[in-house]
Amino acid sequence: MRGILVAASASLLLSLIGTPLLIRFLRQRGYGQLIRDDGPKAHFAKRGTPTMGGSAMIMSAVAGYLIASLTLGPEYSPGGLLAIATLAGMGAVGFLDDYIKLRRRRSLGLTKTAKFVGQALVAVVFAVGAEHVAETSTNLSFIRATGVNLGGFFVLWCFLVLSSTSNSVNLTDGLDGLAAGTSALIFGAYTVIAFWQFRHPAEYSFEVVAQADGLAIAAAAGMGAALGFLWWNAPPAKIFMGDTGSLAIGGLLAALAVLTETQLLLLILGGLYVVETSSVIMQVFAFRVFGRRMFRMAPLHHHFELGGWQETTVIVRFWIIGGLSVAFALGLFYAEFLAAGGIE
């Protein structure tokens, strides 16, 4: 418990202090957001707002995790370190994407192939580390491991989980504070899940329990960093997280899902991300098959913006959807714990 509090507090404080310093640094170098001409007209006023703010989140989360782990030695676990490393690895891919956009003054960064390769490399390293270092089960999991062993497909499955989660967060990151606020809720949920697994070892596999303390600290560090960044990213945002932040968040969430054996539960925890991504898929499908759009614009938050909702209204209502998804998922987690013979 002390490790969780130290990690959350340290990362929150570092993010609160470090983000404005990063804002000043980026402004001095003219690293501002590029706005697409086909986007909502209300967003044109945001052109030039500093981006790559995810760098502050990553550094704060990594530092918070290391501070907690190094000062509270027994709290360390290979799984926790692997999760934080995945955060940094996916963030590095996003950083390259953002940097190329800014250097070339265009809204396109890494090519699809380059981004795919970068995410694949991180996923392979994570999968190998999860199986051979953290000794995570290679079985498909929902709230705990099922009887379906993925075997050699485990690496491919990890790539699918990491890339789909990070890209879903990236799609959701279109309004001030939307992705940061939602991710903080999910990180908080994973802090509870991992700590619960640590405190009730008899109900979970040895592999999960052995990593759970470190995973709870990693999740708490992510939560603190996201909340600290949200202070400056809340509307009207003084800085955007960019692909640097969205890919990093998705990477850590996916790593936590695999290492806590709650892979499919992440679909419910991140229900808002699923809705946003589904809206893009449906929009593309409808246009290519029927020649018409289902929504005014995708992802879904832009549909409501163009429908006349104020940006803050969309954000708060989508936060509510994200919070309800998290609450429902935690309810399922606890119900399954009781059904498996937990506390009556």
C-alpha positions in Angstrom: 0.0 0.0 0.0 2.8 2.4 0.8 4.4 1.8 -2.6 1.1 2.7 -4.3 0.8 5.9 -2.4 4.4 6.9 -3.0 4.1 6.2 -6.7 0.8 8.0 -7.2 2.0 11.0 -5.1 5.4 11.3 -6.7 4.2 11.0 -10.3 1.3 13.4 -9.7 3.6 16.0 -8.2 6.2 15.6 -10.9 3.6 15.8 -13.6 2.0 18.9 -12.1 5.5 20.6 -11.9 7.0 19.2 -15.0 4.2 19.8 -17.5 4.3 23.7 -17.3 8.1 23.5 -17.7 7.6 21.4 -20.8 5.0 23.9 -22.1 7.6 26.7 -21.8 10.2 24.6 -23.5 8.0 23.7 -26.5 6.7 27.3 -26.9 10.2 28.6 -27.1 10.9 26.2 -30.0 7.6 26.7 -31.7 6.5 23.1 -31.4 2.7 23.7 -31.7 -0.2 21.5 -32.7 -1.1 21.3 -36.4 -4.8 21.3 -37.0 -6.4 19.5 -40.0 -8.4 21.7 -42.3 -11.2 19.2 -42.5 -11.7 19.1 -38.7 -14.3 21.0 -36.7 -13.8 24.8 -37.2 -13.9 25.4 -33.5 -10.5 23.6 -33.3 -8.7 26.1 -35.5 -8.2 28.3 -32.5 -6.1 25.5 -31.0 -3.5 25.7 -33.7 -0.1 26.3 -32.2 -0.9 24.9 -28.8 2.2 22.9 -27.6 2.1 19.2 -28.2 4.1 16.1 -27.3 3.0 16.7 -23.7 2.9 13.0 -23.2 6.7 13.3 -22.6 5.9 14.8 -19.2 3.5 12.0 -18.4 6.0 9.3 -19.3 8.9 10.8 -17.4 6.6 11.4 -14.4 5.2 7.9 -14.4 8.6 6.3 -14.8 10.1 8.4 -12.1 7.2 7.8 -9.7 7.5 4.0 -10.3 11.2 4.0 -9.7 11.0 6.2 -6.6 8.4 3.8 -5.1 10.3 0.7 -6.1 13.8 1.8 -5.0 12.7 3.2 -1.7 10.4 0.2 -0.9 12.5 -2.7 -2.2 10.0 -5.5 -1.4 7.5 -3.8 -3.7 9.6 -4.4 -6.8 8.5 -7.0 -9.4 9.7 -7.8 -13.0 6.1 -7.4 -14.2 5.8 -3.9 -12.9 9.1 -2.9 -14.5 8.1 -4.5 -17.8 4.8 -2.6 -17.7 6.6 0.7 -17.2 9.1 -0.1 -19.9 6.2 -0.8 -22.3 4.8 2.7 -21.5 8.2 4.2 -22.4 8.6 2.0 -25.5 5.2 2.9 -27.0 5.7 6.5 -26.0 9.0 6.5 -28.0 7.1 5.4 -31.1 4.6 8.2 -30.6 7.4 10.7 -29.9 9.0 10.0 -33.3 5.6 10.4 -35.0 5.0 13.8 -33.3 8.5 15.0 -33.9 8.4 14.3 -37.6 5.0 16.1 -37.8 6.5 19.2 -36.2 9.8 19.2 -38.1 8.1 18.8 -41.4 5.1 21.1 -40.5 2.5 18.6 -41.7 -0.2 16.5 -40.0 1.4 13.2 -41.1 4.3 11.8 -39.1 5.6 8.2 -39.3 4.3 6.2 -42.2 1.8 3.5 -41.4 4.5 0.9 -42.0 7.0 2.6 -39.8 4.5 2.9 -37.0 3.4 -0.7 -37.4 7.0 -1.8 -37.2 7.7 0.3 -34.1 4.6 -1.0 -32.3 5.5 -4.6 -33.3 9.0 -4.3 -31.9 7.7 -3.1 -28.6 5.0 -5.9 -28.6 7.6 -8.6 -29.3 9.9 -7.4 -26.5 6.9 -7.2 -24.1 5.6 -10.6 -25.1 8.9 -12.3 -24.6 9.4 -10.5 -21.3 5.9 -11.3 -20.1 6.3 -15.0 -20.8 9.9 -15.6 -19.8 10.7 -12.9 -17.2 7.4 -12.2 -15.6 6.3 -15.8 -16.3 2.8 -14.7 -17.2 0.3 -17.3 -18.4 0.0 -17.5 -22.2 -3.6 -18.4 -21.9 -6.4 -16.1 -23.1 -7.9 -14.3 -20.1 -11.0 -12.5 -19.2 -11.0 -11.8 -15.4 -8.5 -14.6 -14.9 -6.8 -17.1 -17.3 -9.1 -19.3 -19.3 -8.4 -22.8 -20.6 -7.5 -21.5 -24.0 -3.7 -21.6 -24.4 -2.4 -19.2 -27.2 0.9 -21.0 -27.4 3.0 -19.6 -30.2 0.2 -17.0 -31.0 0.9 -15.3 -27.7 3.3 -12.8 -29.3 0.8 -12.0 -32.0 -2.0 -11.6 -29.4 0.2 -9.2 -27.4 0.8 -7.2 -30.5 -2.9 -7.1 -31.2 -3.7 -6.0 -27.6 -1.0 -3.3 -27.5 -1.6 -1.8 -30.9 -5.4 -1.8 -30.7 -5.4 -0.3 -27.3 -2.8 2.4 -28.1 -4.5 3.3 -31.4 -7.9 3.5 -29.6 -6.6 5.9 -27.0 -5.1 7.9 -29.9 -8.5 8.1 -31.6 -10.1 9.2 -28.4 -7.5 12.0 -27.8 -9.4 14.6 -29.9 -10.8 16.9 -27.2 -9.1 18.7 -24.3 -8.7 16.3 -21.4 -10.9 13.5 -22.8 -8.2 10.8 -23.1 -6.2 11.9 -20.0 -9.3 11.9 -17.8 -10.6 8.6 -19.0 -7.2 6.9 -18.8 -6.8 8.1 -15.2 -10.0 6.3 -14.3 -8.8 3.1 -15.9 -5.4 3.3 -14.3 -7.2 3.8 -11.0 -9.2 0.6 -11.7 -6.0 -1.4 -12.4 -4.5 -0.1 -9.2 -7.4 -1.6 -7.4 -7.4 -4.9 -9.4 -3.7 -5.5 -9.0 -3.7 -4.6 -5.3 -6.7 -6.9 -4.8 -4.9 -9.8 -6.4 -1.9 -9.1 -4.2 -4.0 -9.2 -1.0 -5.9 -12.3 -1.9 -3.3 -14.7 -3.3 -5.3 -17.9 -2.7 -7.8 -16.9 -5.3 -5.3 -16.1 -8.1 -2.5 -17.8 -9.9 1.0 -17.7 -8.4 2.3 -15.8 -11.5 -0.2 -13.0 -11.1 0.2 -12.6 -7.4 4.0 -12.6 -7.8 3.7 -9.5 -10.0 0.6 -7.8 -8.5 2.4 -5.5 -6.1 4.6 -4.1 -8.8 1.7 -3.8 -11.2 -0.4 -1.9 -8.7 2.5 0.6 -8.3 2.9 0.9 -12.1 -0.8 1.6 -12.4 -0.8 4.1 -9.6 2.2 5.9 -11.3 0.3 6.0 -14.5 -2.8 7.4 -12.7 -0.8 10.1 -10.9 0.9 11.2 -14.1 -2.3 11.3 -16.1 -4.1 13.4 -13.4 -1.1 15.8 -13.1 -1.1 16.3 -16.9 -4.9 16.7 -16.9 -4.5 19.8 -14.7 -2.9 21.5 -17.7 -4.7 19.6 -20.4 -8.2 20.4 -19.1 -10.3 22.7 -21.4 -9.0 25.1 -22.7 -5.9 22.9 -22.9 -2.5 24.6 -22.5 -0.8 21.5 -24.0 -1.7 18.4 -25.9 -0.4 14.9 -25.1 0.1 14.0 -28.8 0.8 10.5 -30.1 3.6 10.5 -27.5 1.1 10.3 -24.7 -1.8 8.4 -26.3 0.4 5.5 -27.5 2.2 5.4 -24.1 -1.1 5.3 -22.2 -2.4 2.5 -24.5 0.8 0.6 -24.0 0.7 0.6 -20.3 -3.0 -0.3 -20.2 -2.4 -3.2 -22.5 0.6 -4.4 -20.5 -1.5 -4.2 -17.3 -4.3 -6.2 -18.9 -2.0 -9.0 -20.0 0.1 -9.2 -16.8 -3.0 -9.2 -14.5 -4.7 -11.7 -16.7 -7.6 -9.4 -17.4 -7.1 -9.1 -21.2 -10.7 -9.2 -22.3 -11.9 -7.2 -19.3 -10.0 -4.3 -20.8 -12.7 -4.1 -23.5 -15.2 -3.2 -20.7 -12.8 -1.0 -18.6 -12.0 0.9 -21.8 -15.6 1.0 -23.0 -15.3 4.6 -24.2 -12.3 3.7 -26.3 -14.2 0.8 -27.9 -17.1 3.1 -28.7 -14.8 5.7 -30.3 -12.9 3.2 -32.3 -16.1 1.4 -33.4 -17.5 4.7 -34.7 -14.5 5.1 -37.0 -14.8 1.5 -38.3 -18.5 2.0 -39.0 -17.9 5.3 -40.7 -15.3 3.9 -43.0 -17.4 0.8 -43.7 -20.6 2.8 -44.5 -18.8 5.1 -46.8 -17.0 2.4 -48.8 -20.0 0.1 -49.0 -22.9 2.5 -49.2 -21.2 5.7 -50.3 -22.6 7.6 -47.3 -21.5 8.5 -43.8 -23.1 7.3 -40.6 -21.9 10.2 -38.5 -21.2 13.9 -39.3 -17.6 13.1 -38.5 -15.6 10.3 -36.8 -14.5 9.6 -34.1 -17.8 10.0 -32.3 -16.9 13.0 -30.2 -16.6 15.1 -33.3 -20.1 14.0 -34.4 -21.6 15.6 -31.3 -19.4 18.7 -31.6 -20.7 19.2 -35.2 -24.2 18.6 -33.9 -24.0 21.7 -31.7 -22.7 20.3 -28.3 -20.2 22.5 -26.5 -16.7 20.8 -26.3 -16.9 20.7 -22.5 -20.3 19.1 -22.7 -19.0 16.3 -24.9 -16.0 15.8 -22.6 -17.9 15.5 -19.4 -20.6 13.3 -20.8 -18.0 11.0 -22.4 -16.1 10.9 -19.0 -19.4 9.7 -17.5 -19.6 6.9 -20.0 -15.9 6.0 -19.3 -16.6 6.1 -15.5 -19.7 3.8 -15.9 -17.6 1.4 -18.0 -15.0 1.3 -15.3 -17.5 0.8 -12.5 -19.3 -2.0 -14.4 -15.9 -3.8 -15.1 -14.9 -3.5 -11.4 -18.3 -5.0 -10.5 -17.7 -7.9 -12.8 -14.2 -8.4 -11.3 -15.5 -8.5 -7.7 -18.5 -10.7 -8.7 -16.2 -13.2 -10.3 -14.0 -13.1 -7.2 -16.9 -14.0 -5.0 -18.0 -16.7 -7.4 -14.5 -18.3 -7.3 -14.8 -18.7 -3.5 -13.6 -15.3 -2.3 -14.9 -13.3 0.7 -18.6 -14.1 1.4 
